[in-house]
Amino acid sequence: MRIFLGAGFQPAEHLLEVARAADGHGFDGLALPDHLASPAVVDTDYPGTADGSVPWKIDVTPWPEPLVALSAVAACTRLELMTHVYILPLHHPLFVAKSVGTLGSLFPGRFHFGVGVGWMAEEFALVGEEFRTRGRRTDEAIEILRTVWTRKPASYNGRRYAFDPIDMAPTPPVPPSILVGGHSDAAYARAARLGDGYIAMPATLAQYRDEILPRVRAALAEHGRSLEGFHVNAILSEPADVAALAELAALGVASVQVHPFDRQAAMEAPLDEKVAAIGAFARDVLEPFRAQV
């Protein structure tokens, strides 16, 4: 089971040093989230809090563009890369195919494209994209990515997107894996039907054991698939200690995103404190976990 550092909310000037520290301390990868912009007024309920409030300060939270930032991380480390998650229906799929295909060509086999449908209606309004149909557009976008990365020439004829035969280069020698995020029935079905894996929102170990992984297995079974070769990425909402990581590995989880420092520290702590926290996590959790398994 691979361990990814959750590196969201970093000031841009800290990100590469944080990535180098994770690489030097034996982490397997680094993950970044995605938001285009945060409107000053958000009426849409955020699905990750009990009261629907947005859990970050809109005017001070950094959101580096993940594909740009992960390219820089890849160039200065040996880490695998992950978006957690990229809001796919916010973008035209051909632009996404070009950007991700280029990243996959520069760093073959290192990028895991975690995608989701998004939750903030106001963000879709910013770019003139319809919020209501984002799920259907996501399905077609995933199909388009696979088509453009593997066929020459490539064409597509869907309900939302269509184009005559094209050639897009560069073509990644290893098509980036596509991991589908979300907690709705539609998200589980989309991951099982179209994905190389599934990305969960933060949850407890008990929720992974008793709810999330059984739902993933059931969705996969409906499509004649199993967890074998299917990449499940987990984030714990409780401390990620050695015992918790060992149980997730035994449950069939392929990777876990961990956070040696919280969101507030990511935004505000001095760089040396974050580097020290990465080292402490490696010493206290990562190294004992690997010695155990």
C-alpha positions as CSV (number, residue, x, y, z in Angstrom):
1,M,0.0,0.0,0.0
2,R,1.4,3.4,-1.1
3,I,1.4,6.5,1.1
4,F,0.7,9.8,-0.4
5,L,1.2,13.2,1.3
6,G,-1.9,15.4,1.1
7,A,-0.2,18.7,0.2
8,G,-3.2,21.0,-0.5
9,F,-3.4,24.6,0.8
10,Q,0.3,25.2,0.6
11,P,1.6,28.7,-0.3
12,A,3.1,28.1,-3.7
13,E,6.6,29.0,-2.4
14,H,6.4,26.1,0.1
15,L,5.1,23.4,-2.2
16,L,8.3,22.1,-3.8
17,E,10.3,22.0,-0.5
18,V,7.4,20.1,1.1
19,A,7.5,17.7,-1.8
20,R,11.2,17.2,-1.6
21,A,10.9,16.5,2.1
22,A,8.2,13.9,1.4
23,D,10.4,12.3,-1.2
24,G,13.4,12.3,1.0
25,H,11.5,10.7,3.9
26,G,10.2,7.8,1.8
27,F,6.6,8.9,0.9
28,D,5.4,7.3,-2.3
29,G,3.4,10.2,-3.7
30,L,1.9,13.6,-3.3
31,A,-1.8,14.7,-3.8
32,L,-3.3,18.1,-4.6
33,P,-6.9,19.3,-4.7
34,D,-8.5,21.5,-7.3
35,H,-10.7,24.6,-7.2
36,L,-10.7,27.3,-9.9
37,A,-11.8,30.1,-7.7
38,S,-13.8,30.7,-4.5
39,P,-16.7,33.1,-4.8
40,A,-17.1,35.5,-1.9
41,V,-20.6,34.2,-1.4
42,V,-21.3,30.5,-1.5
43,D,-24.8,29.3,-1.0
44,T,-24.3,25.7,-2.0
45,D,-23.9,23.3,0.9
46,Y,-20.4,21.8,1.2
47,P,-20.8,18.0,1.5
48,G,-17.9,17.5,3.9
49,T,-19.3,19.3,7.0
50,A,-22.3,18.7,9.1
51,D,-23.8,22.2,8.6
52,G,-22.7,22.6,5.0
53,S,-20.3,25.4,5.7
54,V,-17.1,25.8,3.7
55,P,-14.2,24.7,5.9
56,W,-11.6,27.1,4.6
57,K,-11.1,30.9,4.6
58,I,-12.2,32.0,1.1
59,D,-9.9,35.0,0.9
60,V,-6.6,33.5,2.1
61,T,-6.6,29.8,1.1
62,P,-4.1,28.9,-1.7
63,W,-5.4,26.6,-4.5
64,P,-2.4,26.0,-6.9
65,E,-3.6,24.7,-10.2
66,P,-2.9,21.0,-9.7
67,L,-1.7,20.0,-13.1
68,V,0.8,22.8,-13.3
69,A,2.0,22.3,-9.7
70,L,2.2,18.5,-10.0
71,S,4.4,18.9,-13.1
72,A,6.8,20.9,-11.0
73,V,6.7,18.3,-8.2
74,A,7.4,15.5,-10.7
75,A,10.4,17.3,-12.1
76,C,12.1,17.7,-8.7
77,T,11.2,14.4,-7.0
78,R,10.6,10.7,-7.7
79,L,7.1,10.9,-6.2
80,E,3.9,9.6,-7.8
81,L,1.3,12.3,-8.4
82,M,-2.4,12.5,-7.7
83,T,-5.3,15.0,-8.0
84,H,-7.7,14.6,-5.2
85,V,-9.9,15.6,-6.9
86,Y,-9.9,17.5,-10.2
87,I,-13.3,18.9,-11.0
88,L,-13.6,17.3,-14.4
89,P,-16.9,18.8,-15.7
90,L,-15.7,22.3,-15.0
91,H,-13.3,21.9,-18.1
92,H,-13.7,20.9,-21.7
93,P,-12.5,17.3,-22.0
94,L,-10.2,18.0,-24.9
95,F,-8.3,20.7,-23.0
96,V,-8.0,18.2,-20.1
97,A,-6.9,15.4,-22.4
98,K,-4.1,17.7,-23.8
99,S,-2.8,18.8,-20.4
100,V,-3.0,15.4,-18.7
101,G,-1.7,13.6,-21.7
102,T,1.3,16.0,-21.8
103,L,1.9,15.4,-18.0
104,G,1.6,11.6,-18.6
105,S,4.1,11.8,-21.5
106,L,6.7,13.8,-19.5
107,F,6.4,11.4,-16.5
108,P,5.0,8.1,-17.7
109,G,3.2,5.9,-15.2
110,R,3.5,8.4,-12.3
111,F,0.2,10.3,-12.5
112,H,-3.1,9.2,-11.0
113,F,-5.9,11.4,-12.3
114,G,-8.4,11.6,-9.5
115,V,-11.6,13.2,-10.8
116,G,-15.0,14.3,-9.3
117,V,-18.1,16.1,-10.4
118,G,-17.7,19.0,-8.1
119,W,-20.2,20.4,-5.5
120,M,-20.1,24.2,-5.8
121,A,-22.8,25.5,-8.2
122,E,-21.3,29.0,-8.0
123,E,-18.0,27.8,-9.4
124,F,-19.7,26.3,-12.5
125,A,-21.5,29.6,-13.1
126,L,-18.2,31.4,-13.2
127,V,-17.2,29.6,-16.4
128,G,-20.7,29.2,-17.9
129,E,-21.0,25.5,-17.4
130,E,-24.3,23.9,-16.4
131,F,-24.2,22.4,-12.8
132,R,-27.2,20.1,-13.2
133,T,-25.7,18.0,-16.0
134,R,-22.2,17.7,-14.5
135,G,-22.5,13.9,-13.9
136,R,-23.4,13.1,-17.5
137,R,-20.7,15.3,-18.8
138,T,-18.2,13.6,-16.5
139,D,-19.1,10.2,-17.9
140,E,-18.5,11.4,-21.4
141,A,-15.3,13.3,-20.5
142,I,-13.8,10.1,-19.1
143,E,-14.7,8.2,-22.3
144,I,-13.1,11.0,-24.3
145,L,-9.9,11.0,-22.3
146,R,-9.5,7.3,-22.9
147,T,-10.3,7.6,-26.6
148,V,-7.9,10.5,-27.3
149,W,-5.1,8.8,-25.3
150,T,-5.4,5.4,-27.1
151,R,-6.8,5.9,-30.6
152,K,-5.3,7.5,-33.7
153,P,-7.4,9.1,-35.1
154,A,-9.8,9.7,-32.3
155,S,-13.5,10.7,-32.6
156,Y,-16.4,10.9,-30.3
157,N,-20.2,11.3,-30.6
158,G,-22.0,11.8,-27.3
159,R,-25.0,13.7,-26.0
160,R,-22.9,16.5,-24.6
161,Y,-19.6,16.4,-26.6
162,A,-18.9,15.3,-30.2
163,F,-15.9,15.8,-32.6
164,D,-14.8,14.4,-35.9
165,P,-11.5,12.4,-36.2
166,I,-8.5,14.2,-34.6
167,D,-4.9,13.4,-33.7
168,M,-3.8,14.8,-30.4
169,A,-0.1,14.6,-29.5
170,P,1.8,13.8,-27.4
171,T,0.1,10.5,-26.5
172,P,1.2,9.2,-23.1
173,P,2.9,5.9,-23.4
174,V,1.0,4.7,-20.3
175,P,-2.5,6.2,-20.1
176,P,-2.8,7.9,-16.7
177,S,-5.1,6.0,-14.4
178,I,-8.4,7.6,-13.7
179,L,-9.7,7.4,-10.2
180,V,-13.3,8.5,-9.6
181,G,-14.3,10.3,-6.4
182,G,-17.6,10.9,-4.6
183,H,-19.9,9.3,-2.1
184,S,-23.2,9.1,-4.0
185,D,-24.6,6.0,-5.6
186,A,-23.8,7.5,-9.0
187,A,-20.1,8.0,-8.0
188,Y,-19.7,4.4,-6.9
189,A,-21.3,3.3,-10.1
190,R,-19.2,5.6,-12.2
191,A,-16.0,4.4,-10.6
192,A,-16.9,0.7,-11.2
193,R,-18.1,1.3,-14.7
194,L,-15.5,3.8,-16.0
195,G,-12.7,4.1,-13.5
196,D,-9.3,2.5,-12.8
197,G,-10.0,3.2,-9.1
198,Y,-12.0,5.0,-6.5
199,I,-11.1,8.0,-4.3
200,A,-13.0,8.6,-1.0
201,M,-13.6,11.7,1.0
202,P,-12.2,11.6,4.6
203,A,-13.8,8.8,6.6
204,T,-13.1,6.7,9.7
205,L,-11.6,3.3,9.6
206,A,-14.9,1.8,10.6
207,Q,-16.6,3.5,7.7
208,Y,-14.1,2.1,5.3
209,R,-14.5,-1.4,6.7
210,D,-18.2,-1.4,7.1
211,E,-19.6,0.9,4.4
212,I,-17.2,2.3,1.8
213,L,-15.3,-0.8,0.7
214,P,-18.4,-3.0,0.7
215,R,-20.1,-0.4,-1.5
216,V,-17.1,-0.4,-3.8
217,R,-17.0,-4.2,-4.0
218,A,-20.7,-4.3,-4.7
219,A,-20.5,-1.7,-7.5
220,L,-17.6,-3.5,-9.1
221,A,-19.4,-6.9,-8.9
222,E,-22.3,-5.4,-10.9
223,H,-19.9,-4.8,-13.7
224,G,-18.0,-8.1,-13.4
225,R,-15.0,-6.6,-11.7
226,S,-13.3,-6.9,-8.3
227,L,-10.8,-5.1,-6.2
228,E,-8.0,-7.0,-7.9
229,G,-6.1,-4.3,-9.9
230,F,-8.6,-1.6,-8.8
231,H,-6.9,1.4,-7.1
232,V,-8.8,2.5,-3.9
233,N,-7.4,5.6,-2.3
234,A,-8.4,6.4,1.3
235,I,-8.1,9.4,3.6
236,L,-8.7,8.8,7.3
237,S,-10.7,11.4,9.3
238,E,-8.9,10.1,12.4
239,P,-5.2,9.7,13.2
240,A,-3.4,7.6,10.6
241,D,-1.4,5.4,12.9
242,V,0.4,2.1,12.1
243,A,-2.5,-0.1,13.1
244,A,-5.0,1.9,11.0
245,L,-2.7,1.8,7.9
246,A,-2.2,-2.0,8.4
247,E,-5.9,-2.6,8.5
248,L,-6.6,-0.5,5.4
249,A,-3.9,-2.5,3.6
250,A,-5.5,-5.7,4.7
251,L,-8.9,-4.5,3.4
252,G,-7.4,-4.1,-0.1
253,V,-6.8,-0.3,-0.1
254,A,-4.1,0.5,-2.7
255,S,-3.0,3.9,-1.3
256,V,-3.7,6.3,1.6
257,Q,-3.4,10.0,1.7
258,V,-2.0,11.3,5.0
259,H,-1.7,14.7,6.5
260,P,1.2,15.2,9.0
261,F,0.0,18.8,9.5
262,D,-3.5,20.1,9.3
263,R,-5.1,22.6,6.9
264,Q,-4.3,25.6,9.1
265,A,-0.7,24.6,9.4
266,A,-0.5,24.0,5.7
267,M,-1.5,27.6,5.1
268,E,0.2,29.4,7.9
269,A,3.0,27.3,9.5
270,P,6.7,28.1,8.7
271,L,8.2,25.8,6.1
272,D,10.6,24.3,8.6
273,E,7.8,23.2,10.9
274,K,6.0,21.4,8.0
275,V,9.3,19.7,7.0
276,A,9.8,18.6,10.6
277,A,6.2,17.2,10.8
278,I,6.8,15.2,7.6
279,G,10.0,13.7,9.1
280,A,8.2,12.9,12.4
281,F,5.4,11.1,10.6
282,A,7.9,9.1,8.6
283,R,9.8,8.1,11.8
284,D,6.7,7.3,13.9
285,V,4.3,5.9,11.4
286,L,5.6,5.3,7.9
287,E,8.8,3.4,8.7
288,P,7.1,1.2,11.4
289,F,4.3,0.4,9.1
290,R,6.6,-0.7,6.3
291,A,8.7,-2.7,8.7
292,Q,5.5,-4.5,9.8
293,V,4.2,-5.4,6.3
